[in-house]
Amino acid sequence: MPDLHQLLLFMAAGWLLNLTPGPDVLYITSQSLRGGARAGIVAGLGITAGCFVHVAAAALGLGALLAASAIAFSVLKWLGAAYLLWVGARLLLARTPPATDLQALARQQPEVGLRAVFLGGFWTNVLNPKVAIFFLAFVPQFIAPDATDKTLAFLLLGALFNINSVPVNTGWALAAAWMARRGAVQRSLHWLDRAAGVLFIAFGLRLALADLPSR
């Protein structure tokens, strides 16, 4: 494990990276705007669960396979792009319920809907090969060269990065839910859905056009 200074640097870098807007942040905020803070937090937990899959895969060498194999990278890339495009199309075609306050909107969401929100966040993350490449490139920088068990160190740092992301994701969810309580935002949910749909489609197209990162 790195020393305290390196560990604090690792955590700070993780917070900054999680604050950067992208498909994950967009998914969390869009769910919070429609279903309240609880939906946004559940979305963030689904994304974190997806990150744990990438950490385990990278530690087992699957991340290295994605980094080295154009075929493996392309397969996962196209699956991820198709999923993001599908999410975007659903948002573009969604019909916003005529609720005027967040509690009324939340009551319209069936309890089982949280499971779908969680799985949506999970697959948004798992099907993005760039996340696997990110962990493979970022985490090893903080593993001491003389570490006796580099795989264990990778898993521990990856777990710390993911746990570190929970308060940031929760903050995004709470901020979006607070915005949703403002009347102007509630009246604009229809257009927010459309904007989120366009952005998800843009992320999907960007992923579809992405090349295999150079080693």
Secondary structure, 3 states (H helix, E strand, C coil): CCCHHHHHHHHHHHHHHHHCCCHHHHHHHHHHHHHCHHHHHHHHHHHHHHHHHHHHHHHHCHHHHHHHCHHHHHHHHHHHHHHHHHHHHHHHHCCCCCCCCHHHHHHCCCCCHHHHHHHHHHHHHHCCHHHHHHHHHHHHHHCCCCCCCHHHHHHHHHHHHHHHHHHHHHHHHHHHHHHHCCHHHHHCHHHHHHHHHHHHHHHHHHHHCCCCCCC
